[in-house]
Amino acid sequence: MALIQCKECGHEISDAATSCPHCGAPVKPSTPVKSNTKTYMVSALLLGIVAILIAVANSGPGSIAQQNATVMFGAIGIISIVAAVVLFIKSKNE
């Protein structure tokens, strides 16, 4: 935490304070941290698309291990796309 000067009375106060303890003047809140929601949303969507493409390319007759991998990639793809949709809805509500 750093000390800043109150714009009303000039006393030094904490930059985390919401108001000056000396005069009660409100302190401008610090700049909020930008959310990376859009980056996460695009990443989840791309992961989902790639996982589903791998599942489709891997589908067909094959060993149990190959079938399990197909199901796993399909599930990862679906979960990633659902996560991207949830992040999209969350970003619209903010």
C-alpha positions in Angstrom: 0.0 0.0 0.0 1.2 3.5 -0.8 0.4 6.8 0.7 -1.5 9.4 -1.3 -2.5 12.9 -0.4 -6.1 13.7 0.3 -7.4 16.2 -2.3 -9.6 17.9 0.3 -7.4 18.3 3.4 -3.9 17.4 2.2 -3.2 14.7 4.8 -1.4 11.6 3.7 -3.8 8.6 3.6 -3.6 5.0 2.4 -4.4 4.4 -1.3 -6.6 1.6 -0.1 -8.9 3.9 1.9 -12.3 4.6 0.5 -12.5 7.9 2.4 -10.1 10.2 4.2 -10.1 9.4 7.9 -9.3 13.1 8.7 -12.0 14.9 6.8 -14.2 12.1 5.4 -13.7 13.1 1.7 -14.3 10.2 -0.6 -11.1 8.8 -2.3 -11.3 8.0 -6.0 -11.2 4.2 -6.3 -8.2 2.7 -8.0 -8.5 1.6 -11.6 -10.2 -1.9 -11.6 -8.3 -4.8 -13.0 -9.4 -5.6 -16.5 -11.0 -9.0 -16.9 -9.6 -11.5 -19.3 -13.1 -13.0 -19.9 -12.9 -12.5 -23.7 -9.5 -14.2 -23.9 -10.7 -17.1 -21.8 -13.9 -17.4 -23.9 -12.0 -17.5 -27.2 -9.5 -20.0 -25.8 -12.3 -22.3 -24.5 -14.1 -22.1 -27.9 -11.0 -22.9 -29.9 -10.1 -25.8 -27.5 -13.6 -27.2 -27.9 -13.5 -27.0 -31.7 -10.1 -28.6 -31.9 -11.1 -31.4 -29.5 -14.3 -32.1 -31.4 -12.3 -32.2 -34.7 -9.9 -34.7 -33.2 -12.8 -36.8 -31.9 -14.4 -36.8 -35.3 -11.1 -37.7 -37.1 -10.5 -40.5 -34.5 -14.0 -42.0 -34.7 -14.8 -45.2 -36.5 -14.0 -48.8 -35.8 -11.0 -49.3 -33.7 -9.6 -50.6 -30.4 -11.2 -49.9 -27.0 -8.4 -47.4 -26.3 -9.2 -45.5 -29.6 -12.9 -45.4 -28.8 -12.2 -44.2 -25.2 -10.0 -41.4 -26.7 -12.7 -40.4 -29.1 -15.2 -40.2 -26.2 -12.7 -38.2 -24.1 -11.9 -35.7 -26.8 -15.7 -35.3 -27.5 -16.4 -34.7 -23.9 -13.5 -32.1 -23.6 -14.9 -30.4 -26.7 -18.4 -30.2 -25.4 -17.3 -29.0 -22.0 -15.0 -26.3 -23.5 -17.8 -25.0 -25.8 -20.2 -24.9 -22.8 -17.6 -23.0 -20.8 -17.2 -20.5 -23.7 -20.9 -20.0 -23.8 -21.0 -19.4 -20.0 -18.2 -16.9 -20.2 -20.0 -15.1 -23.1 -23.2 -14.9 -21.0 -21.2 -13.7 -18.0 -19.5 -11.0 -20.1 -22.8 -9.7 -21.4 -24.2 -9.4 -17.8 -21.3 -7.4 -16.5 
